[in-house]
Amino acid sequence: MKDEPRSHPFRDSTEDLETTHRIPDTPQSRAPAYRLAYADLDFLMRDDLRPVRLQLELMKPQIVMDERGIASTIVLFGGARIPDPAHKETAKTPVLAELSHYYEEARRFSRVMTERSMESYGRENVIVTGGGPGVMEAGNRGANEAGGQSIGLNIVLPHEQAPNAYVTPDLSFNFHYFAIRKMHFLMRARAVVVFPGGFGTLDEMFESLTLIQTKRMKPIPFLLFGRAFWEKIINWEALAEAGTISREDLRLFRFVETAEEAVAAIDGWPDPGC
């Protein structure tokens, strides 16, 4: 991140931090109480500082993306375990091997959308993924192959998920709070595209649909790749028949199978303002 231009006559906080490193080493200067609050990690990690950490996690990606001029995004959700078709023999199950063709569809879709994004100098419709492997990698990879930038919103997990090699380095973020990460997925979203996945994908999909259903978020193109997969794991009609959702809610999303279908669906999506 670039430094903010100084708009006041006061001494800079960085200068004060450098000064504290040059003071005499005494019991007083070594005491935790003497540390500058913004440089004291032990203090920042306290439970009662959680609101501050939440705010920082919201602000950092926001400031960076604003500085990069990113105005809108295309969101890709999907499974981390879906392999590149070239390596589908490494899939943990036969079903994951069959689903590997969606890796290629995500890659091709992202390439097309990024080529369009570059017409706005990379400001509009920037691909954003969870930054990890599988479908996420495919999304960032397609954007990279188009010569454009893409965003990765990683989350710290016990198995140490690392960002994939195709995320634009300056747009590779890491989160502690799932809630703040989800906000950044949707704050600039112009479309949401969901590929087959597990609990994480389902969580992201249903929360996004709920925000649209409850009108807490404006309707945007919402596409589910792989009708057979989604209709096998979710009985959408049963939800409507039971009345737990309205039949109109089934129109909040569409099924697609290929990158070309997805692009056409986004282009032809009804304008809510009409």
Steps between C-alpha positions, in 0.01 A plus 500: 500500500624845420537754778226757537620851414544697819221756530585633846802662670538233769783255538442175310423180694770312309760752615394451861523124464855529364589729790390243758754253358784744582419579861716359785430141600359524855243309704257780426552499123479117489169490688190410291324810629756720322438359153312720257147358486493464120829308506413274793384164358429355843266791565332476158435127549302552821136383494375849575680630189296276270289793370821675393625187320166464324522859382859459381410187306216684332706808422825355368361325188258788447780758495724287277224433246398866500861595431507251212183654361298178517134595466326165444569127514380166368489251789600135454410250770588131469666196643866493600515125427402512133822430306639627173380251233867440413543356848159345562665169588596668829133558592399349832178352359366400156239774527766768550679365193176536301452854630851598387364639171354786703856608580543566129164676472594730791833569334342584163224710655751704699718552195207643300380724784852628562548584134188713535625644827817620332289723277440704817871477591421230754261711705171324421399133528822381663501130586502428874536153652580351838863493391554130561527186282241328279237720339649804673836436335327455165333840531821684582684300235261602223535865597878470503502338156296790366772735624280662764483523875287295740430497871550221754326513837675233703407396853731362769410131547649227719644326195678820394331580170742702287408735216519342157772613261265690267358763737634848431751542785389851591140372521570190707329554835483287813218497755438380852127581506273309261233770531728780379629282217142440385432872504794560268374231262172683453570871555600552135328199342339542157439124464540183707602175334490180705668172406456164675653499847464404864399666825689823429347538154151422632542751781610775262227418249211492747609812687522690171160372386349590837625857472337530157181321610458732798584805289803583711693485173396604151424217255799413283569215255530185711614189315543140614726285284384139476124446526542125562728560798284766661170319448648182646621660824217756545131435441408849391145403403437348843592832662250682281228236545545511877464876495831557678593708198269651241496371145618843392821438695593230250539779245781664696752268332553306178681182407773505236745239373765686301697823509316619190161441662612689810618803303177504298291471817678796659458707184130414478415527869188713561579855606331555841451862404280411203 
